[in-house]
């Protein structure tokens, strides 16, 4: 059965592509979840308008994300941690801790979108990445200080 994808489906393709799938998969999963249309001439016209709207929304979201990225690039946050001997901290700095500090400064960021390359287990200054959009990743400076 030929279908037209309304959204990106990981195993099939991207929005607007025509794919051939088994009829049961299309009828029972893709079409009820509004992930695809049956490939008819009317559906193709409908998809073109949806695709234009989708591209407009994505462009707007990207410009907003770029604006937030410039603000985050200038921002430095401080995370206080309990310190043991030799300057080692108990535990490590995690994404939820950084998300909480950003929330206090007025930025709402999902903890899963904070990318920490290596576990932060010592005091110091670290570079962390924040994924704001599929194409926009903002750098962020994190200061880890000792707490008494």
N, C-alpha and C positions, 0 to 999 in steps of 0.2 A: 504494500500500500504506500502510495506517495503522500508525504506530508510536507508542510512548510513550517519551519520552526518560528515560534513567536518570541522565544527567549533562548538564551544559550543553554544547551543541554550538554553536559560534559562528555558523554559517550557518543553523541551524534553530530554536533556541530554548533554553529553560531546562528544568531538571529537572522532570519531571512533566507536561510539556505533550504533547499529542497532535499529531503532525505527519503530513502526507501526503508520502511520498517515492516515488521510483521503486523498483520491486521489487529491481533489481540493487544499488542503493546500500544498501538495507536488508540484503539477504542477504550481500553481499560485504564491507561495511565496518562498518555500525552494529551489527548483531547480533553478529558475531564479536568485535568489540572491546568488547563489553558496554556500548555507549553507548545502546542502545535495546532494547526488547522489541517483539514483534508485539502489536498492540492487541487483546488478548482479555480477557474478564472476569477470568480468573485472573491475568493479567499486571497488570491495574489494581490488584487487591488486593495483589499482591506489591510493586508500586511504592509503594503507600501506606506500607507498613512500612519500605521502604528510605528513603523521603523523611523519615519521622520520625527514623530513625537518623542520616541525613545532617544534618538540622537540629540534632540534639543534638550531633553532632561539631563542627559549625560554631559553635554557641553556646559550647562549651567552648574551642575554639581562639580565639574572639574574646575571651573573658575572660582567657585566658593572654596574648594579644597586648596587651590593655589594661594588664595588670600590667607587662609588659616596657616598654610605652610610657611609663608613669610613671617607671620607672627611667631610661630613656634621656633623658627630658626634663630630669632633674637632672644628667645626665652631661655632662662636657666632655672632649673628647679633643684631644690635641696631635699634629700631624703635622709632623715636622722635614723641611725641604726645603733643598737647596743654593741659595744666593742669589748672584745676579750683581750687577752695578752697579744703582744706583737702587732697590734692594729688590725687584727682579723675580726670581722663582724660575725655575729651569730646569725646563721641562715644566709640568705642572699636577697638582693633587691629583685623584686618580681614586677611583672607587667601591671598587676592590680595596684601595687603601691604607687607606681608612676602615674597610672590613670587617676588615682585618688588625688595626687598632688596637682595634676592638671585640672581636675574638677574644681579644686579650691581656687584656681586661677581663672576659672570661667570657660575652660575648654572641655567639651564633652567628647571623650575618645574611648572607644571600646578597648578593653584590656587585651583582646586578641589581636588588635591592630598595632600593638607596641612590639617592635622587633628588637630583642636583645641578642646580639651576636654571641657573646660569651657570658656565662653566669657572673654576676657582679658580687664578689665575695670579699672585697677589700675596700678600704677608704680611698677616696680620690675622685677624679673627674672622669666621666665616661660619656661616650657618644652613643645615643640610642636613636633608632629610626621609628617614626610613626607613620603608618600607612593610612592616608586620608582618603584615597581614591585608588582605583586600579592603576592609574598612571602617576600618581602624586605621592611621593614619600618625603616626609619632612625630617630634617635632622634636629636632635634635641640634646642639650647638655644636661647631664645629671650629676650633681654634686652629692657624694655620699659622705656624710659627716658622722662623727661619734656622738652618741647620746649618753649622758650620765645616768 
